[in-house]
Amino acid sequence: MNSSVSLNGLEPDALLQHFTHHPPKGFEAFVLPEGVHGFYADFDILTTADDAVQRKLAKLPGGKWLRRLLYLRTCFIGTTASEYAPLPEQIKPSLLVERILATWQRRSMLLIVKDVPEASPLLSAQANRYAEDFIAASLAKGFFMVDGQALAYVPIDFASQDEYLARLSSGRRRDIRRKLKARAALRLEVLDTGCERLKDAALLDELYAQYLEVYAQSEIHFDLLSPEFFRAVLQDATIDGRLFLYWHEEKIIGHNLCFVYNGMLVDKYVGFRYPVARDCNLYFVSWMENLNYALANGLSHYIAGWTDPQIKAYLGASFTFTRHAVYVRNAILRSILRRLSGLFESDRKWFETDKNALAPHS
């Protein structure tokens, strides 16, 4: 397998390699000669559309037919283990677009370069220029753009948890502090990936079962990660991972797998044992513990991932967006999707209509 560290990676390249070796259920993973990771999968185009959009579509003449039409075999450039589409420094953006199209060879109805960064504050000026040039080259070759999700992050520009919370509204401060009282009943253990404890098959089974509980409650069911993937990642001593284990009454009730990369703490995977994790406000507790870890270790940012932007905004996160470059093989479907492209992602609309909810200072 050819591999290279991407210009805009926010996680260790080894994580992408584990994704390719152990892809999610139903995924066919590959790596381009330039080291860019991708996969084929059956994809519901309305995966990230809100309920209102799906109801409107169902009411349209031929809505059921169109709904079936929007479930397609798709070639993705990028992975579900990386925050951004991995773009290599060693090849010009225009040539990379040509290589992607040549490799794809129209073997699926859709080609999507997922999560191309858009003026990301988490990347260098060079990486952002490359992304802009890649978007321009994609448009020139017949792609169109669809807004991506909101990536949450927190700059570690505060000296204490109290200073961080002081930036929030008084109502949010009271609510969060009340929820954090549950921390007193919990014990936190932080393990490095590759340690001896993570060779315990019973522990690995418990962690995967907790991951499945969260997956089952998620609104989006796209990439079901395998036990083999988690075992490979958790037992990789080179990947600089941190597994936060939360104990309650001598039982693990939740975990959070993060990575230290480029001076940032990158939150990737979580698992909870319900209902006790919810009763202990573990989402709120783990958020603050991640911030405390980043602060104590001199890290510059906590990157909190794509999902649940409303609650992350409530907790004080900032956001940056991506775009997906989409190429549709069929001309009729291409025309339909261009017209519907604004319906496929609600995060941008939520951001634009509720800016006050996003501001840490309120």
Helices and strands as residue ranges (DSSP letters): H 13-21, E 28-31, E 37-44, H 51-59, H 63-69, E 71-77, H 93-104, E 110-117, H 125-140, E 144-155, H 161-166, H 170-180, G 181-185, E 187-192, G 196-199, H 201-217, H 227-234, E 241-248, E 251-261, E 264-272, H 276-279, H 282-296, E 301-305, H 309-314, E 318-328, H 331-340, G 341-343, H 347-353, H 355-358
